[in-house]
């Protein structure tokens, strides 16, 4: 008599169950991978924004460390304009003269290390403009760099030193105090003549940028040459 060994195998239900489990695991793995990739992309975007924001403040810090009290001639006339100017309702909002403009080809090209710099804010972007000469002509071309976009507002305050002629401090010098102002020169209008153009610098500048997605970012910069006036 011939005996048959019982043969074991997967039933249809078991195969369907195994396939279902495999599909569920694959979907979960794909979702996890997709989430990780999206998180990585968002991290790269945020890291790039942080880098750009730090670069903006590095440029501002370098500019403000090298501001000097040197007034310049207006490109539209023979009148002088202020060495340092700020007014939130004008364009450009910020104008100044700085030192330390590096000449990488000093042996081939002779030029001054002084530079005139303007900062523009158009309601969205912060733009830096500079010229290769201080007392420039009306058709002189500027080098423009968009430092930062998605800027919702720019707020600036300047620290002014006020001297009190009625009293002296412990050292016998005229006593003084400081105050924050929101335009510069303090006693100036929009236009300055050759006799009234100011070379006075503030002691410090505070800049607050309202950046989309970041909120308010504030930095304080000291003017090196302000104490030597």
CORSULVEN-V935944 format. One record per pair of residues at least 12 apart in sequence whose ideal C-beta (glycine too) atoms are under 6 Angstrom apart, sorted by sequence separation. I is the first residue (numbers start at 1). GAP is how many residues later the second one is. D is the distance in whole Angstrom. If there is no record, write none. Layout:
i=<I I>
gap=<GAP GAP>
d=<D D>
//
This chain:
i=<71 84 101 207 70 117 129 130 163 185 69 83 99 101 206 99 115 116 129 161 162 205 98 127 128 161 162 116 184 204 97 98 127 128 159 160 114 96 125 126 160 126 201 95 157 158 203 125 94 126 157 201 92 158 160 70 92 92 93 67 68 67 68 66 66 121 66 63 160 161 159 72 158 159 159 158 157 156 155 153 151 152 151 152 75 72 73 75 76 150 72 75 86 56 56 87 86 84 82 82 81 79 80 79 82 81 82 83 80 84 71 71 69 69 67 64 68 65 61 57>
gap=<12 12 12 12 13 13 13 13 13 13 14 14 14 14 14 15 15 15 15 15 15 16 17 17 17 17 17 18 18 18 19 19 19 19 19 19 20 21 21 21 21 22 22 23 23 23 23 24 25 25 25 25 26 26 26 27 27 28 28 29 29 31 31 32 33 33 34 35 42 42 43 44 44 44 45 47 49 51 53 57 58 58 60 60 61 62 62 62 62 62 63 63 70 91 92 96 98 100 103 110 111 114 114 115 115 116 116 116 117 117 126 128 130 132 156 157 157 159 160 162>
d=<5 5 5 6 5 5 4 5 5 4 5 6 6 4 5 6 6 5 5 5 5 5 5 6 5 6 6 5 6 5 6 6 5 6 6 5 6 6 5 5 5 5 5 5 5 5 5 5 4 5 6 4 4 5 6 4 6 5 6 5 6 5 5 4 5 5 4 6 6 6 5 6 4 4 4 5 5 5 4 4 6 4 6 6 5 5 4 6 6 4 6 5 6 5 5 5 4 6 6 6 5 5 5 5 5 6 5 5 4 5 5 5 4 5 6 4 5 6 6 5>
//
